[in-house]
Structure formats: structure tokens, C-alpha cells
Amino acid sequence: MDKKKLSEADICEKFITPAIQQAGWDTIEQIYREYTLRPGRVVVRGNHASRDKKSILRADYVLFFKTSIPLVVVEAKDNNHAVGAGMAQAINYAAMLDVPFSISSNGDGFVFRDATLAYGTLETNLTLDQFPTPADLWERYCAWKGWNADIRKVTEYPYAPSKTPRYYQMNAINGTVQAIAKGQQRILLVMATGTGKTYTAFQIIWRLWKSGAKKRILFLADRNILIDQTMVNDFRPFKGAMAKLSPNAKGVERVDAASGKQFFEELDIAVNKSTKLVDKSYEIYLSLYQAVSGTEEEQNIYKQFSPDFFDLIVVDECHRGSADEDSAWREILTYFKSATHIGLTATPKETKEISNTEYFGEPVYEYSLRQGIEDGYLAPYKVVRIDLDKDTFGWRPTEGMSDKLGNVIEDRIYNATDMNRKLVLERRDEVVAAKITEYLKATNRFDKTIVFCEDIDHASRMRQALSNANADICKDHPKYVVQITGDNPEGKMELDNFINPERAYPVIATTSKLMSTGVDAQTCKLIVLDQNIKSMTLFKQIIGRGTRLREDLGKTWFTILDFKRATDIFADKNFDGDPVQVYEPKGDEPVAPPEPPPVQGNPTSVAEGSDQPEWELPGGSTTAGPGECGGVEIKRYIVDGTVNVAVARERVQYLNAQGKLITESLRDYTRINIAAKYSSLDQFLQAWNDAGRKAALLQELEDQGVLLDALAQEVGKDLDPFDLLLYVAWGMPPLTRRERANRVKKRNVFAQYGPVARRVLDALIDKYADQGVQTIESMDVLSVPPLNDLGSPVELVRSFGGKSQYIQALQLLETELYSARSA
């Protein structure tokens, strides 16, 4: 057998897999072939998205000691490569899986890299029959980790029988279990919204509970919906041993996946409704911290448990106050101080008053928004920025002007920070609603949308403005737009329907703080920011409502529609996930809004950028929350539609190939990029004519930052990419695709072909005129109308004499299309 003629797959099948099996690795439970580490970043081009195949990472082999513990990565190459040619890949993949062993092979033998240095050598050449055994590598691994027998018992326990964890979830689970097995009492896990924190927590609890390391567990969260979703979804395998600590809880409305019918699922409740006594026979309890604590002693349900009752407490969304010494969560943690405490968050809070890391310590594992997007597990996003004139340039009332309630408006300049806090311009609500509706009409009016407003009163006004802007739908479907805020029980009842992909309505939800965290809106495609946001924590939580991928439902990316320049936070050096595009509608260069005036007391919110809820009063006024500024009432002026509001300016900004924001115009940016690649027009024309496939050349340009779709939108002409580049980079007068197609039709250049082949070429010319050169270069074009009416793809290719002759004819067609000859 000549190995040089074998493919990589053949080398694996005939040499590498048998060698691994011979060393004692089990094919079913230990050997994983083509193991996906990252599915590939989702790339957004215009209004379409696809996976970047170059960014997909798939290991040829990952070998596990048990299903929960990866040990070694093996990379294979065909026999035309050296035996160690795959080592760089193997090392990279091993680092992602946090394992010390990497192996490369070409079928002749192995290069084995042992980062534990168990035998003093980093890399060793092995023959095919010297592949290391599972027991050997496990002993080296445990010695490297410093594990004793007790730690092994816990860490060896398998995952729960459910979906397979992703590599970063596996690292988080294993890292946490190992830290606890070693005696660490406080653990912090930082994982971006949408990356499966709750599922990760479930797997951690499962392994600790099943192994007997932790027997009684308390899971704390601050939203009822978080608890209920957790109990019926990720934590379902605990049913029977799990209960909710709430005297008023009943259950949750669910939708049957098969029938689509709604049904009510009861939850096991551990608190007697009448006596408020807790049933202590369960082992896993879930609770709102508000439900087990309070100012009155009888409200402190948690004190019915002895301080040593729980072995493990998991605090979800721990940035929301658990590390504050005065918070109710911290009170509970202090009471159960002998338990191990795990904090989960996407956004750890670090301020002078509150520090997650001070309480929990440095994160055991971190997985950022940027990593999630790069790996392809989170949806990327585009940003549309809209500056309104009164926000940007300010507004000053005329002398003695009164608002609609008869209050004389204080004479000063009001700017973006004042809008919907100190000043309400009713016309502004209408303009914002109109722009949201305009965007949805241009994309899909039934894309789930969350509008984040300044406060509850603002959310109520926006619901009305959006209902009026979408009256054609709302007249028949009143739940097309709903207000979902803390004071609105009817709206809160619609939250489950909003986040349920199977429910058509509601489509648009207006909110303030209620939906900023813990809401699993899987199909949300539009996030609208009409709220002053200065907190990085709150900003990340809000955009996290859109980061979940649901490719099966057409959700591959989402848009942030920003009316408050909240997305300036992208420029913060600590922000870890860049947008794929930033769009500011047409006009002059934007000027940042003025800095807010000094705040006297606490005008409308608990704190600038706070993620705590506001307290609302009727009648267009607000007051600070309890304990904030003594309940001093702050007047808010309400101005009717006599004050006009308009879009101030629009400009387009994009990210270049290096992920940095382009500051110059897109045309200038393209001209600079093209000039860097081609020193002259002649050089570009030569490269274009020499390209066997124009689509490949265009893809190369896009990879280097030439944004053709966006450029075409800015130019506003339906041009072939060739003409678009000539026009923008060299000022050449462009031709449309239809004009180029008609010029070729007038020439008798295909006379040498038979009648069927000529009809194929005529159809390809029309396809080019309609859809461009990339379409006709794909063989798939032969399978769609009108070409499939002429015969099967095989028959059509045969009419040219074979595939090579068909490709030659296609190249002749392209030469004629881009010929400089006049008609």
C-alpha cells in the first residue's frame, strides 16, 4: 500500500484509529472524531449572514478519560506531510480544552507532547504501537493537577445525561468542581449572556450532588421567571428532589413542543402557604432572595434552616447586589457561611461600594462576549445610531413657556440627558416610534423587539406611540405592542409569550429595567436603546437580550437601534465585544452630546447607569427610591407636540478587517484599501482578467476589509462589484450589469457553440444581469430556472463537450462581459 496516495481520512481509518484502539481507548465512550470546538463566527454582510468556514475549529480526535474529562488531542495529516505537521493545531486545541497532551500523526507514527513533563521530556517520537494508554495519561494528568483520591472521586463523576457541553462550558464545570474538591469555598464564574450559565450551573450541581460532595443545595436568583424557567428546563432532572421556596408560587405556563398547545406545569413548592413553614425533606431548593428574606423576622424564611443546613449556595446574576454587605443576598450568604458559595454573572460589578471579586475571589473561569462571537456561539450585532436634534443640539424654552400641565418650564438648555427625565417632548416619542417602525418595515415587522425606555412612564408612552405607528396591525392584534414593566401585571403576563419562539405576539415590548437581565429572548432581533446608559454592566446585560443564536429560526444576528449614543460604550477599552457595523443615518459628522449638568440630589434614578429599578409616581413626576434622597419630588415637564423633533444627522461607520471602527467615509476607506493592494488601474484590471473565478477575488477583497454590500448601499446604484470599484477607486463612469449584458448580446461571439449551449449562455447572461457574476460562477445555477428547463445539469454541461469546455465557455463569457470594447 502506497501511503502517499491515501487521503487524510484513509490515514485515520487505516492507521491512527487502530493504533488508538489497540492502546485500550474505547471507541464509544472515549474516542471522539471530528470534535467541534467552535462552529465558526457568524459573518454579517448587508442583511445576510453565514458561517465563516475559515474560523471553524474541529479536532480530528479528542480522547476522553471519561465523558466529562478530556485528556488528549490528536491531529492527523496525510502521509505527504511530516509526522509532526499537525502539532501546532493539536497544541492550540489542547489549550482550548485545558489538557496537557497533544499528538500529531501522518500514519507512520506519532509525535507526543506531554506538557506535564512526567518523564522529563516535552516531545517524544512514538511508533504506531506505542500510543499511550488511558490509564497512563490519567495518572500523569492527576499528578499534574495535584489531585488526591478524594478529589478524583468528585472530578471523575460524569455529567448529567443531557446535551453535550461545549468546550468552554466543560472548562467552567471542570474548573469549578476541581476548585471545590480542593476546598475552595467561594467561586466566581463569569460567562457572557447567552453562553449557558444556568446549564453550566446545573452540571456543576449535578456532579457535586451525585458524587455526594454536596448534599443540600440552594440556588438563588432575583427574578421569578429565572427560577421557573430553570426548574422546568435545565434543572428538570432534579425533579422530585427539588422545590421552590415561595409560599405563593404555583407553577408555570408552558407550551408543548410537539403539539404547540399551552399547558400549566405545577412546581414542587417547599413552603406551606398558610403556615409559611418550610418542608425540609428536599435536597435542592430554588428561590428568589426576596422570597426568603425581609425586614420582618417572620419573613426571613431562610432562618427556618439551621446555618449549616446547606452545603452549596449558587447565586445567579450575582452582580445585582449579592456582594454588597447591606444586600439581602449577602445577608443570606453570611447566615449560611459554612456552605460553599458560587457566584454566576456575565458582568461582575466592581465599584467602590460593591465588588464581586472581593467577595468571591478572582474568576475560576471567564468566557467573554467577544470569545462567544468569535467562536460562533453568540450572535454578532450591527448598530444603527440615530441622533435627534433636541438631544444633540439641546432645546431651550421660550421665556415664560408652560408645559401642558401648566407648569412654567425652568429656563435653561435641555439636552439628551434630560429627555424623559426632566423633560418629556411628546413629539419625540412619535419620532422614535416612527424610526423603529421604519426599520421593522424595511426588515421584518414581526421580528421580536425590545425597547428600553428611561422609566415606567416613558415605557407607557412608547407603547402608545408604537401602537399608533403600527395601527394597521394593532387594530386587529392589540398585543403586537405591549408594555412589560414591574408595575404592569397584564404586561408581565405576556413576558412568557414574548420570549416563546412559537408565539407570534407580542412582537414589540417596551420596558425600563424589568427585561434588562435574565430574560431568555432567543429570537429577539432588535434592541432599541432610548435610555441613558453609562454603566458597562447594565449595557452588557441589555445587549445580552439579543446575543442568543437560533439559526433554526432564522436568528443569526441582531441590530441595536441607539437613540441615546449608549453604544459609545463600545469605545471603552474594557468592552469585550465589538459590533460588526455601526450606522449613523446620513448627514454631518456627529458631535457627542454635551456632558450632563451636575446632579443635585438624585433627580430620577437611583444612580447614573444603575441597574436597580426606579420608583414611579403618577402625574408625570418621579421620586427617588427609598433611602436615596429623602423622597424629594422632582418635577418633570411635559411638552405637547407643538415642539417639533427631527433626526439631526446620519453617518455610516463600519468595522474594518481588524475590528476597528472606520472613521473616514466608506468611499475614502475603499479607495485607500484598493490603492494599497493595486498600485494602478492597469494592475487591478490585469488581476481581474487573470482571476479564474471573479467570486474568489471579490471574497479576498472583502476579507481584507473592502465592504462591497455596504459600499453599494452608500453609492445607491445597482452596480456590478467591478464597476463599483472602478467608480469609487478611480472615478470611472460605471455601467450597470444590464448594460454589460446587452453589449454582449449584440456581439455574435458564441457562434461556435451548438444551439443548446448558446441557449445556456444566453440564460447565463440574463442571470448575470439580474444577480451578478458570483451567481453564474456557481454550478448550482444550472439547477434553477430557467436553465433547468433546458435540461439537467449533466446534459447542459455535456452540450459544451464536458465540464472543462463549459468552464472555458464561462470564462469567455466573463471576458466579453468585462471587455473594454464598445457595443
N, C-alpha and C positions, 0 to 999 in steps of 0.2 A: 504494500500500500504506500503510495506516494503522499506523504502528509502535506506537501507543498500545494497539492491540488485540492485539499479539503477546505471547506468553509469554517468559519469560527464555530458555527453551530455543530458541525460534524466533529470538530476537535473536542468540544464539550461532551457530546454524546458518546464518542468512542474512547476518549482517554481521561478527561478530567472527572466526569461524574463517576465512572467505575472506580477511579483511584480514591475518591472521597468515600464512596460506599464501602470499599474494601477496608478503609481505616475505621469503620464502625459507625459512621453517621447514618441516621435513619432518614430514608427518603421522604416519608410522610411528615414527620414532626420536626426534623432538624434542618433539612436541606430546602432552601427557598431559592428558586430560579427566577431570574429576571425580576428582582425585588425592586419595586418603585420607591425611591427616596423622595423625589419631587416630580409632580406631574407636568411641570413646565409652566412658566409665567404666562398669564393671560395678557396678550398684547392687543391694545385697542387702536384701531385705525379707522378714523372717522366714526361712524356709528356701528361698526362691526368689530368683533373680537375673535381671536383664535389663539390656540396654544402655540407658544414659541418652541418648536421642536428641538432647537439647539439647547434649550435650557432644561430639557427633561434629563433627569438622572436616574439611571436604572442599573443596579449592580447585577453582574452576571450570576453571582451566588452570594447569599448571606447564610451563614451556618449558625444555628441557634443551639445552645446547650439545652434549654427548654424553650417553650413558646414565648416566654417572657424575657429571655436573656440572649441577645445576640452575642456571638463570640468573635467571628472572623468573616472578613470579606474576601472573596476570590474573584479576580478579574481575568478573563480569558482573551487570548488573541489567536489569530490563525498562525499556522506554522511558518509563514513568511516573516513573522516578527520574532524578535529575541524573546527568550523565556521570561525576562523581567520587564517587557514592554508595557504591561498593564499595571505596574506597581504604583505609578503616580495616581492613577484613578482609584486603585484599591485603598491607598492611604487617605485620599480625600473622603471616600465613602465611609471608611472606618472611623474617621474623625467625626463625621455627622452622626454615626451610631454610638460614638463614645466607646469603641472597642480597641484593644491594643494590637490585634493580629490582622495582618494584611498579606495576601498571597497573590502572586501572578504566575500565569502558565501559558505556554503555547502548545501543550500536548507532549513536549519532550520531558518535562519535569516541572519543578516548582521553585520559585524564589519566595522564601518565607521570612516575613518581617515580624519580629517579636519585640514590641516596644516595652514589654515588662523586663527585658534583659534577664530573663530567668536563668539562662545559661551563659550570660556574659557577652553574647553576640547579638547584634541588631538584626542582620540579614544572613540567611543561610540558604545554600542551594540544596534542594532535595530531589531525589529520584521519584518516579511515579508511585513506587510502592512505599515511600517514606512520609506520606501525608500524615500530619499529626492527628491523634485521636481526640474525641470529645473529652474524655477523662483527663488526658494530659493538659489540654488547653484550659479546662475548667480549674484544675489545680493551680496552674500558673496565674490565671485570672484572679482567683480568690486570694492568692498570696500578694498579688499586685494591689488589690483593693484593701488588704489587711483585714480580711473577714475571719471571724472565728465560727464555730459550729452554730451558735445561736443566730448570728447574723445570716448565715447561709440558709437556715430554716425559713426565715421570713422572706428573704430575697428570691429564693427558689420557687416560692408559691406561684402558680400560674395565674394568668389574667382570667377575668370572668369570661365565660363563653359568649362573646358578642362580636361585634366588628373588630377587625384587627387595628390596633393603634398605629397611627402614623409615627414616623421616626422621632419627631420632637416630643410627641405625647409619651412614647416609650422612654425617652430620656428623662422626661419630667417625672413619670411614675417611678422608674427605677431609682432616680436620684433621690426622690423623697423617701421611698421605702428604705433605701440604704441608710439615709441620714437618720431616720427614726430608729432603725435597727441598731445604729451605733450610739443611740442615746440622746440625740439632739431633740430638744423639747419645743423649740419654736422654728417654724419653717415658713418661708415665703416663696410662692410660685408666681411668676409674672408671665402671663400669656395673653397675647393680643385678643381682642374681642373677635369671636368667630372661629377661634382655633381649638375649641373644645375643652374649656376649663372644667366644666361640670362633668363631662365624660372622664376626663383625667382624674378628677377628684373621686369619682365612683370607683375607678380601677384601683386607686391608692387604698381607699377604704376597704374594698373587696379583699385585697391581698392581706391587709393587716388584720381584718376581721376573720377571714377564713383560716389564716395561719395561727390565730389565737393571740397574736401580739397585742391587739386592741379589741376588747370585747364589747364595750359600750361607747357609742359614738354620737355626737351632737353636730348637726350641720345647720349653721346659721346663715340667714340671708335677710335682706331688708325689704323684699317685695313679695307679696303673696303669690304673684304669678310665677316668680322664680321657684318657690317651694313646690307649687302644684305641678309645674312643668317638669321639675326634677323628679318628683315622685312617680309620675306616670310615664316618664321617658327613661332617662339614663339610669335612675335608681330602681327601676321596676324589678330587677332580680332580687331585691331585698324584701319584696312584698311578703308580709307575714311576720317579718322581724322588724318592720319599720312602721313608724307612726308619726303623725304631725302633732306638735304641741300648740294647739289653739282650741279654746273652748267653743268658738263659733264656726269652725270650719266644717264643711260638709263634703265637698268633692269638687270635681272639675268637669266642665263640658268638653267632650272630645268628639272627634269625627272619625268614623270607621274608615280605614284606608281602602278597604275593598268596595264597600257599598256607597261611601260618601255620606252616610246618614249620621246625624248628630246623636250622641247619647251621653248620659251622665254617669261618670265613674266615681263611686264613693271612695274616699280615702280613709285609711285607718286613723282614728283620732285618739290621742292618748289622754285628753283632758275631759273629765266629766263636765258637761255643760252646766248642770245645776250646782254641783258642789265645788267645781273648779279643782277637784283633786286629780292628780296625775296617776295614770296606770304605769307602774314602773317595770312591767313584765317585758317590755320591748327592749331591743338592743340598739336599734338605730332610730334616732329622733331627728326630725327636721322642724325648724321653727323660724319665724320672724323674731328678731330680737325684741321688737316692740310687744310681741305677744307673751313674752315670758318675763318682762321687766316693766317697771313703772315707778311712779313716785310713792304710791301707797304700798305698804308692806304686803297686803293681800294680793297685789298684782304681780308680785315677784314669784311667779310660778317656779322659776328655776331653783328657788331656795327649798322647794319640797324635796329636791335631790340632795343627798349628802355631798359635801365638797369633793369627795373622792369617787363619786359615782361614775363619772365619765373618764374614759382613758384617752379619748381623742376628740378635739373640737375643731371643726373646719369652718372658717369664716369666709363666705363668698363675698366678692366685691369689697374687700377689706379696706380699700381706700376711703370708703364712705364713713369713716369715723371710729373704727374699732381700735385704732392706735391712739386716739385722743383719750387722755386719762380721765376726762369727765364724761365720756360717752357711755351709753348703756351697754354697748358691746364690750367695752373694756371692763365694765363692772362685772359682766358675766365671766369674762376670761379670768379676772382676778379671783372670783369666787371658786372657779374650777382650776386653780393654779397648778394642781398636781398633774393635770392632763397635758398631753401634747397638743400644741396649737398650730394649725396650718392656716395661713392667710393666702387667699386667691385673689388676684387682681390683674387687670390689663394695664392699669395706670397707678402704680404706687405713688402715694402722696408724700411729698417732702416739703414741709413748711416749718416755720419757727415753732408753730403750735403742735403740729401733727407730723409724725414720722413713722411710716410703716417699717422702714429698715431698723430704726432704733428699737422697735418692739420685737419684730420677727427676726431681725438679722438680715444679712445680705441674701439675695435670692439664691435658692438652691438651683434654680433653672430659670432662664429667661428665653422667651420666644416672641420677637417683636413683630409689629405690623409690617415693617419693611421686609423681614425674613418671610413672613407669610405670603406677601405679594410676590416676592422673588421666587419662592418655591412653587407658587401656583395654587396655594391652599386658600388664599383670600382674594377677593375681587379688587382689582385696581379701580381707580376713580378719576373722573375728569372734573374740573372746576369751572363753573360759569360765574363770573363776577359781574354784578350789576350795581353801579353807583347811582344813587338817586340825588337829584340836585340839592334838595333841602338837607340831606345828610352830609353831602360833600362840601357844599359852599356855605351851609348854615342858613338860618331863617331868623329874621328879626321882626317882631310885630310892629304894626304902626302905632303911633302914640295913642294911648288910651284904649287900645283894642281889647275887646272882651271875648271870652270863649263862648261856646254855645250854652253853657250853664250860667252865664252872666258874670263870671269871674274875670276881673281885669288881669290881663296877662303881663307878668313881670317883663320889663323892658330889658332884654339882653339878647345875645345871639344864641340860638339853639342849634345844636349840631347832632351828629349821628348818635352820640352817647345819650342825648336827651330823648330821642324818639322812642315813644311808647313807655318812657319812664316819667319824664316831667312834662312831655308834650305829646299829644295824640293828634295827628293830622289824618282825618278820615279819608281824604283823597289819597294819602299814601297807601293805606290798606288796599284801596281799589287798584292802584298801580301795581303793587306787589302781587296781588291776586291775578291780575291780567297777565303779568310776565310768567307766573307759574303756569297758568292755563295755556299761554302761547307755547311754552316749552313742551308741555304734555301733548298739545295738538300736533306739534312737529315730530314727536316721537311716538308715544302711545298713551292715550288718555286713561288707560286702565293700569298703568304702572303704579305700583304702591308708592305712596309719597308721604313723608313726614315733614311737617312744617314746624320748626322750633321757634316759638314766639317768646317775647320778653317776659310775660307773666300770664296768668289765667285770663285776665280781662282782654289782653291782646289776642290770646288764642280764641276767645269767643268772637271777637270782631273779625278775625281772619276766617273763621268758619263761615260767617255770614258773607263776607266779601267773596270767598271762593265759591260759595253756593250760588251767588248772583252771577259770577263769571262763568259758571258752568250750569246755568239754568236749564239748558236744553236736556241735560242728563238728570239734574237734581229734581226736576218737576215730576219725573216718574220713579226716580231712585233717590229718595231723600238721604239715604245713608252713603251716598257717594262721597260726601264730605262729612266728617264727624269731629267733634271736639273731645279729646281724650286727656282730661286733666284730673287732678286729685279731688276737685270739688264736684265733679260731674259723674254721678253714678251711672246714668244712662250711657255716657260715652265710655266709661271704664268697662261696661259690659260688652262693648264692641271690640275691646282690645284683642280678645282671642280670635275673633273673626278677621281682624285686620292682619294678624300675623299668620293666619292659616292660609297656605297657598291655594287651598281648594275653594276658598270663599272669594267671590267676586267683589263683595262690598264689606266694609268701607274701602275706598281707594285712597282718599286723602285724609290724613289725620293731623289736626292742629293740636299742639301741645306746648307745654312750657318746660317742666323738669321731669314729669312722670315717665316719659318714654326715653329719657337720656341714657338709661342703663338697664340691663337685664331683660330687654325686650328682644326676643329672637325673631326679628322681622326678616325672614330668609329671602323674600322676593322683593324687598324694598329697593327700588331703582333710583329714587330721587330723594335727597336730603336737602331741605330748604333751611337756610340759616337767616333768620331775621331777629337775632338775639345778640346782644353784646356779650362776647365770649373772650375773656382774657386768660382763662385757666386752661393750661395744657391738658390737665386731667379731664375736665369737662369736654373739651374739644374732641379728644380721642374717644371718649365714651359716646359722644353724639355721632361721629362719623362711623363708629363701630356698628351702628344700626344698619349700615349698608354693606359691610365688608363680607358677608357670607356669600359663598358661591353656590348657585343652584343651576348648573349647566343644563340639567334635565328639564328645567322650567324656563330656560332662556335667560337666566340671570348670570351674566359673565362679567359685568362691570356696572358701576353706578355713577351718578352725577351729583355733585354738590352745587346747589344754586345759592350763591352767597350775596346777600344784600347788605351785610354789615362789615365786610372785609375781615371777617373772623379767620378766613383762610390765610391771612398774613402770618398766622402761627406756623405755616409751612416753612417760613424763613428762619424760624428758631433753630439754632444748632442742635437742640435736643430732640427735635421732631424726627421720628424714625421711619416715615413712610411718605414718599413724595407722590404727588398726583401725576397722572400721565399727561395731563393737559390743563392749562389754565386759560380760560377765555373771558375776556372783559369786553362787553359789547361796544363796538366802533367808537371812535372819537379821539380826543386828545389824550396825551399821556396822563395817567391818573395821578392825582395828588392825594396822599394819605389824609384821612380825616384829622381835624385838629385834636390835640390831646384833650381828654375830658377835664372840665373845671374841677378844682378841689372839692371833694365831697364833704359837706357839713353833716355830721352825724352819719346817718345811713339811709339815703333817700328812698330807695325802692327795693333793694335786695339785701340779703344777709351780708354779702361781701362781693366785691368785684370778681366775677368769674366763679362764684361759688356754685357748687353742685347741690346745695341744700334748697328745699322748696321755699317759696315766698308765702306770706300770709296775705290773703286778699280781703279787701273791704268793698262793699257795694258803693255805687255812686261815683265811680271814676277816681277813687282815692285808694292809696295803699298805705299800709303802715309796716314798719319793720317787724320782724319776727320777735317772739317773746325774748326778753333779755337783751335785745340788740341796742336800741337807742331809746329805751324808755317808752316805746309805743308812740313816739311823736308822729302826728299825722303829717304827711307830705302831700300837698295838693298837686294834681296833675291836670294840666289844661287840655281841654278837648276842643279842637277847631274843626268846623264843618268843611264841606267841600268847596268853600269859596277860596281856599288857598290851594293853588294848583301844585301838583308834584309831578316831576317828569324824570326820565332817565337822563343822567348828566353826560355820560360818555361811555364809550365802549372801546376796548382794545383787545387784541388777541395775544396771548402768551402761551408758549408751549415748552415742553421739556425736550432738551436735545438728547443725543445718543448717550451722553454721560449722566443724564438725570438732572441736569441743571436748567434753571429757568432761562429761557431766551429773553433778553431784554430789548433787542432791536426788532424791527419789523420782520415778519416772516419772509418777505421778499428779499430784504437785505441779507438775512441769515442764509437763505438758499443760495443767493449769489456768492456769498463768501464760501460756503461749503463746496459749491461746484467749482469755483476758481481754485480751491485748494486741491481738488482732485484732477482737474483738467486745466492745463496752462493756457489753452486756446480753444476756440470754437472748432477748429480743424481736428484737434486731438479728441474732442468729445464726439464729433461726427465719425471719426475713424473707429473709436471704441464702440459706438452704437452699431455701425455697419458690420464690425467684426464679431459682435455678440451673436453666438448661435441661437440663444434664447433671450429675447429682449426682457422677458419677465425676470430672468436671473439678474441682469444688470440693474433693473429697477429695484429689485429686492436688496441688492448690495448698496444702492444709494440710500434706501430707506434705513437700512441697518446703520449707516453712517450719519443719519440724522436729517436726511432730506425728506420732509414730511409732505408727500405728494398730495394726499387727500385733503389735508388742511390747506395747502397752498392753492389747490383748485377751488376750494370754497372761498378763499380770500380774493382770488383773481376774479371769480364769478363767471368763469367761462368753461364750457364743457369741452375741454381740450384733451388730446392725447398727451400722455406724460412727455413725449418727445417735444411736442410743440410748446407745452407748458414750460419746460426747462429752457428751450430756445428763447421764448418770450421773456421770461423773468431774468435769466442769466446774461443774455446777450442782446435783448431788445429786438429780436427778430419778429417780424409780423407773423402771427400764427395762422395755421389752417385748422379747421375743425376736422374731426375724424370723417364726417360725411363728405367734406370736400376732398379729402385724400382718397377716399373710396371711389368717388365719382371720377377722379382723374385716372385711376387705374382702369376703371370700366371702359373708358373711352379709348384706351390703347388696346390693340389686338396682340397681347403678349402671351396668351396661353393657347395659341393655335395648335401647338404640337401635341396637346393632350386630347384624349378621346372625349366623347360627349358627356359621359358620367363624371369624369374628372373635372371637366370645365364647369359642370353644374355645382360640383363640390366647391371649387374655387370661388365661383360667384356667390355661393352661400356664405363662405368664409369672409368674403369682402363685406357682405352685409352685417355679419356678426361683428366684424371689426368696427364698422361704423356705429353700431349700437352699443358695444360693450368693451372694445379696446383690444390691444394686442395680446394681453395676458390670456384672454378667453380663447383666441384662436390657436395659441401655442399649446393648449391642453388637449390631449387626446379625447378627453371627455366631451369635447364639442361635437364629436361625430355621433354621440348618442342622444342628442337633444334636437328638437325641431329647429329648422326644417330639414337638417341634414339626415336625421334618422328616417325621414320619408323617402330618401333616395336609396336606402339600403342599410344593411348592418355595418358597423364599423369595419369588420373584416372585409366585406365586399367593397366598401368605399376605398379602403387602403389598397386593395387589390387592383382597383381601376387605375391606379398610378403605376402598378407594376411591383408593389411591395412597400414596406414601411420606409426604407431608406429613400426610395423615389418620392414617397409622399412628403417626407421631411424636406427633400430638395425643392419640391414644388412650393411648400410653405415658405421656405427661405427666399425663393424667387418672388413670391407674393409680397413678402415684407420688404424686399429690396425695391420693388416697384412702389409700394406704399410710401416709402421714405425717400424716394428718388427726388433729386433736385430739378428734374426736367419739368417743364410746364406742360399743361394739358395740350 
